[in-house]
Structure formats: structure tokens, C-alpha cells
């Protein structure tokens, strides 16, 4: 059971970080389908930065900077150029997937995986199987709790939600929708960079083209499934990861008994089921005008 829990945390931590980014954007009224692109940019930049500087910290900082720039581009497209957020997000995903492939090809002359010797710090080996957890995995519950407090119990959080639900009312109390969306997307860019770095440097220590394999879309689904509540979103992301880990273990123990393609599709089947269930329950995140006036 312990091994299963650790495997879920290892697989789910990148997903939770990226899902938190989607949650922040959704609360401002932006459906960020660029999460996949931001995550792969974070994974690529963290590995390339680590390889070039021989410093994991600088690699993560480079990933954060790249994802923040990409998020600002998305904000400009949505807020200044008035592009459709969904189309703009899909464009960002295409840019991230294609741009990282081109960057690796340009820097290293091939599209082979880029290996690094250093990775994120892990727990002490004396802790046994828990040593597989990186510092980002340990910090993840604290991040979720902090975001819950920030979005549900602070003026900033209520105004963030008001911008998405009641933008005209938000303007009447001095909350600029454009400014709050920029803040949400920039913070989301940093979280996507951390999620990408955890994926590439947490246990794998390499980057390969398209290594996110749809995790950004799974994170987006977790935002919907969790009704943009940080705790619900994190739980949904870990549920998808648990299904993925179950599929991997089934593939090892039931080889030949179940079609391999069906096992590999389990996380995506769970994602579709989560979206269907969310649509049936009709859960949404709202902030009342009374709450907004109180702040």
C-alpha cells in the first residue's frame, strides 16, 4: 500500500501543480487550454537550463521565466487582442510542443532525449521508499492548502473569482479584470514550470519531445472535475494519477490478460468520465455580489 501511495504522489505531483495553474485561470474566467504547452516548456527549460549551468536551481528559474513569458503572451492574446481563450490556449499548447522539439533539435542536433546528471533534491535515503519523493512533492500539500486559503478566505481570492463571474461588478469596486487575469496567468505560469520541472527532474532526469503525453489536458479536466476548488482539484488530479498507476501495475501483473492499449488508455478514460460526471452534477464556482461588496 505504501508503494502504491508513493507512486501516486510521484505521478500526481506534476499534475497537481499544473492543475492549480488552471484553477487560478479558471477563477478569472479564462479556460486555459495552454496548460499542456506550458508544462512541456517548463520540463524542457528546466532540463536544458540544468544541463547548461550544472545547477538545478537555475534550471528551474529558467523554466519559470520561460513559462511566465509564455503566459504573458497568452494574456496579450486574450485580453489585448480579444482572441478566443480556448483557441489561444490551444495555440500556446501547439507552440510549446513544437517549440520545445525545435529547441532540442537546434541545441543538440537531434531529437533524442536530453539527459542530466542532477535532479531535484529528494528525502533522505534513510526514509526508505519515501526517499523517492522530491521536495516539490513534499511542498505540494502546503501549496494546495495555501491556495485554498488565498482563494476562499482573502480579499484577493474573492475578487479573483468575481472577475470571472461578475466582471462589471468587480470593476465597480476597483478590481480590474485585466490586471487580475494577468496575475492569475503569471502565477499559473510559475506553477506550470514547477510541474514540468517535477516531471523532468523529479525522478526521470531527462527531457524528451512530447513527454507530457496529455497531462496538461488531464490537469484541465481536474479543474473542471474539482469545481475550481483547490482541494477538489488536487483530489481529482491525484485520482487520475491513481488510475494511471493502477494501469501500470496491471500491465506488469496481468500482461496478456488485458489488452495493453486498454490499460494505457485508463487515465484518459477516467478523465472523460470525470468531465461527464462534472457536467451531470453541474458544479460551478461562484462568488456572490454580497461577498464582493463585503470586500
N, C-alpha and C positions, 0 to 999 in steps of 0.2 A: 504493500500500500504506500509506503514511504517513497519507494522508487517511482511509483505512478504519480504521486503528488509532485515530486521534484521535476519529473518530465513535463508535467502540465505547466509548472511555473516557468521552466526553461523555454518551452514553446510559446507560452502565453504572454510572457513579459513584453516582447516587442509589440504584440498585438494590442495589449492594454495601453501602452504609451501612444500608439498611433490612434487608437480609438478615443483616447482623451482629447487628442487634437481635433478629431472630427466632432466630438461633443461640444467643444468650445465654439467651433464654427457654426454648428447647427443652432446653438442657442442665440446666435445673432442673425439667424435666418439664412445662412449660407450652407447649402448642401455640398460639402467638399468632397467631390469625387476625384480630387487630385491626391488623396492620401497615398495611393499606390506609388505615384510618381515621386512624392516627397520621401517616402520610405526608402525607395531604391536609390534616390540621390544621397540620402543620409548614409546608407550602407556603403555605397561606392566611395563617397568622400571620406568617410571615416577610415576605410582601409587604405585608400591612396594616400591620405594625409599621414597616417601612421607609418606607412612604408617609406614615404619621402623624408619625414622628420625623425623617425625612430622614436616617436612619442605618441602614446595612445591619447593623452590629454589634448595635444594639438590636433590629432586626427579627429577627435570628437568635436573640438571647436570649429574646425574647418567644415565638418558636416553641418553643424548648427548654422554657420554663416551661409552656406550654400542653400540650405532649406529656408532660411529667413528671406534670402533674396528671391527665391522661387515663390514664396508665399506673398511677398510684396507684389510680384508680377501678377499673381492671381488676383490680388486686391485691386490693382490698377485695372485689370481686365473687367472685373465685376463692377467696381464702384465708379471708376472714372469713365471707362469706355462703355459701360452698361451692357456688357456681354451676359449671356445666359450663364448662371453659375455652374450648372451641370455640364454644359458644353465646354466652358472654360476649364473646369476641373478635369474633364476627360482629356482636354488638350494638354494640360500640365502632366497628366499621367503618361501620355504618349511622349512628351518631351523628356520626361525623366527616364523612361525605359530606353528610348532611342539615344538620348544624350549620354547616358552612362556607358552604353555599349560603344558609342563612338569615342568617348573619352578613353576607355581602356584600350581600344584599338590604336588610338593616336599615341598614347603614352608608352605602351608596351609592345606594339607591333602585332598583336594578336588578340583574339577574344577569349583566350584561356583564362582560367581563374587566377586572380591576383592573391598570392599568399603573403601572410605576415607572420612574424615570429611572436609578436606581442599581442596580447588581448586585454580585455577589461579585467581588473582585479577581481579575484574570487575569494570566497570564505576560506578560512584556514583548513588545510587538508585533514587536520585532526578531527574535524566535524564529520568525517565520513562522507556519505552520499550528498550531504548538504553543501559540500565544497564545490559542487557543480553550479551553484548559484552565484551569479555575479553581483557586484554592488548595485547595479540597476535593478535586479530582481528583488534585492533586499529593500531598496528605496521605493519600489512600486506601490506597496500598500500605503505608505506615508503620503505619496503623491496623490493617490486616489482620495484619501481622507482629506487632504488639504484642498483639493479641488471641490470636494463636496461642500466643505465649509465656505469656500470662496464663492461658489455659485449659488448656494442656497441660503447663506446666512450673512451676506455682506451687501452693502450698497452696490458695489461693483457687480456682483453676481446678479442681483435683481435688475439692474439697468442693462446688463448684458442680455438677459432674457427678454426684457422689454423692447430692446432694439429689434429683436426678431419677431416678437408678437404684436407690438404696438409702436411702430417706429414714429408715428406722428405724436403720440403721447410722450414718447421718450424725448423727442425734440422740445416739447413744451416744458420739460424740467431740466433742460440743458444737457441732455445726453445725445451727443452726435452719433447717429448710426454709423456713418463712415469711419469715424475715429474708433469706435468700439469694435467694428468689424476688422479694422487693421490690427488692433491689439490682439484680438482673438486669433487671427490668422498667423500673426508673427509668433505668438506663444505656441500655436499649433505646429508651426514650422520647427521650433526647437524640440518639441515633443516627438515629432516625426524623425528628426535627426537622432534623438536618443534611441527611439525604437529601431531605426535602421542600424545604428551602431551596435545595439544589443544583439541584433540578428547576425551581423557580420563578425563582431569581435567578442561576443559573449562566450560562445563555445566553438564556433566554426573556424574563426580566424582566417577568413578568405572572403573575396567577393567574386561572384560570377554573374553574368548577364541574366536578368530576369529572376534573380534568386528570391525575390519577394513572393513570386508564384501566387499572386492574387490575395496576399494577406491584407493589402490596403483595402480591397473591396470587402473582405471579411470584417475589418475594423469598422468600415462604414455601416455594414449590416448590424454590427454590435451597437452602434449609436442608435439605430432605429429600434432594435430589439430591446435595448435598455432605456428607451424613452428619454435619452439625453440626460439621464441621471448618472453622475459619475460612478456610484456604486453599482447601479444596474448595468451600465455599460461595461464596467470591469468584469462583472459576473458573466455577462454574455460573451465577452472575449475569452474568458477562461473556459467557458462551456465549449466554445468552438475548438479551443486548443485541446480540451479533454477528448473531444471526438476524434481529433487528429491523432493524438497519442494512442487512443484505443485502436484506431485503424492501423497504425504502425505495428502495435503489439499483435494484433490479429493477423497481420501479414506475416509476422515471424512465426507465430504458433499454429496458424491454420493455413499454411502455404498449400495451395492447390485445392483446398476445400471451398474457398470463396474466390470468385473472380478478382484478380488483382486490381483491375480498373474500378470495380465497385468499391473496394477498400480505399483506394486513393481518392475516390470521389466523396467519401463520407463527410469530410469537413465542409464541402460545398453544398452537399445535400442538407446538412444541418443549418448552413447559412440561409438557404432558400426557405427551409422550414421556419427559421426564426423570423424572417421577413413576413411570411404568410401569417404566423401567429400574431405578430405585431399589428398587421393590418386587420386581423379579426378582432383583437382587443381594442384597437383604436386609441392606444395610449399616446398622449402628446404632452409636451412640456409647455406650460403656460404660466404667465405671471399676471396677476390681476391688476387692474388700474388702481385699486385701493392700496395694494402693496407698493406700487410705484410712487404714489403720492406720499406714502409714509417715509420714503427715502428721497 
